[in-house]
């Protein structure tokens, strides 16, 4: 898969300030893929069958880097260098709680009586070369709305917010005898399956105002932005009153709609743009389970001032969205049971290619194993038309649960697919295989961090030690394990640092058969710097251990909490950390002992790429001793501007010189 640097990143250059994407050919639907495009009448019949079978409550799963290109600053003055959202793929923007263009910081959330107010957007002006932040505007949505995610569309000078809508429903409260009136305040009850989309004009940030409000039918699942197009994945379940009779329903009655602020309601997807799973050729098409779960893929044109979009939908599920600059991949794990092998998992993947708002279904495929980890999109990578996927194998303690596939009991399974075959995505190769039987991981280990960097994949498996594997993917028909390194602890997240350095962020661990997962006791946070210049001789060239057992960080659960900024030969790294380092009374010094909270703050590091060292700087501390009970650590973020860093914690900003 060797290509020139220019050719490798050519698709990512299709952005408005370089070339018009509209001139590219629109993608074409695959007519024979694993999903079948059907007529409105066929879709109606399919969905009606879902109401004629035993019902169950479907599980609704929440959606589950390289810096994004900075928005061009006005020519009046040069803004200092600043950090941007930590992304998985270059050219594919991701929503987050905080965004900056180097002149203003836009953040979701504000403190309100010891609660995190998530219906508030704050706009902070950057002054004195990044030293100070001054609030110039605060927008608060009506009660019953919440903000989850934020995009900054630099060309349009517009914020795009995504959130949920709720409605207040009065609930009778117990009252003294003879009293029947309602007692305020009313409870906030969820309005079913509504996602709110807002455009906020920030051409003059101090006068920022909402210019478009749209309520979309469906729970928010995931999103990405590529150039001037916002891609949304929504999940909805038809709310049908079956008592009035099913014979009068049309297919469109089952599908989600959208509503604008003026009350206009229209279809979000049309019945002619929907798909269902293609039935096996050997099976009765009318047999089996019929889903009524609808996944909508919506491409929104951000150049338009009104809500302009194109959409597709399919009847099924999705757990994970991965996006390259050319396509969306929607994946979900299915479990099947048989008496010989017990519960077995496989992951179904659907590919939707796009050019601006034009979307086309390109095919489906299956890979063995399940998607594991809190950020399963990192299990995917697309390069040169090949989709590379890492899944976790099923684990069985019963020896009779034989696994006869070539990958055997390998904890990790690599699958490489490309367009083609009966279902549209065909398997090109797999690792392990009969030619290369070495397992990815040791027996009973679990898959933790994974990261694809060009023609290599880096994987962390763990039980009592931390094996770091590097897979060579240069030849997609013949991938192989190029190197392995075993060290204590594990990494939850891997961050490329330059060409041949990798920063691992995770936990230290002490081996113990009685520990978590019968392998080890987790301890404090661990930062590891790996030299990957020689895959067969990888080294941990530096490490830091922070705190004791109980220490945690939002960076271990969400890569957006990792902030980086290159300065010369150094990479500045900021991580929010809750440090537990205070012994509890009566502790016996056992590896299973939890330590009390010592302090919370933004911890600062510099990775010297030349010396291959991690330098720890004094942290910016916001809390000491007893931890605030109302803390929302999952929302901790930071931004670096010039020689200053700003820590967004519990809705407040804390600032200091780097």
Secondary structure, 3 states (H helix, E strand, C coil): CCCCHHHHHCHHHCCCCCCCHHHCCCCCCCCCCCEEECCHHHHHHHHHHHCCCCCCCCCCCCCCCEECCCCCCCCCCCCCCECCCEECCCCCECCECEEECCCEEEEEEEECCCCEEEEEEEEEEEEHHHCEEEEEEEEECCCCEEEEEEEEECCCCEEEEEEEEEEEECCCCCCCCCCCCCCCCCEEEEEEEEEEEEEEECCCHHHCEEEEEEEEECEEEEEEEECCEEEEEEEEECCCCHHHCCCCCCHHHHCCEEEECCCCEEECCCHHHEEEECCCCCCCCCCCCCCCEEEEEEEEECCCCCCCEEEEEEECCCCEEEECCCEEEEEEEEEEEECCCEEEEEEEEEEEEEECCEEEEEEEEEEECECCCCCHHHHEEEECCEEEEEEECCCCCCCCCCCCCCCCCCCEEEEEEEECCCCEEEEEEEECCCCCCCCECCCCCEEEEEEEECCEEEEEEECCCEEEEEEECCCCCCCEEEEEEEECCEEEEEEEECCCEEEEEEEEEEEEEEEECCCEEEEEEEEEEEECCCHHHCEEEEEEEECCCCCECHHHCCHHHEEEEEECCEEEEEEEEEEEEECCCCCCCCCCCCCEEEEEEEEEEEEECCCCEEEEEEEEEEEECCCCCCCCHHHCEEEEECCEEEEEECCEEEEEEC
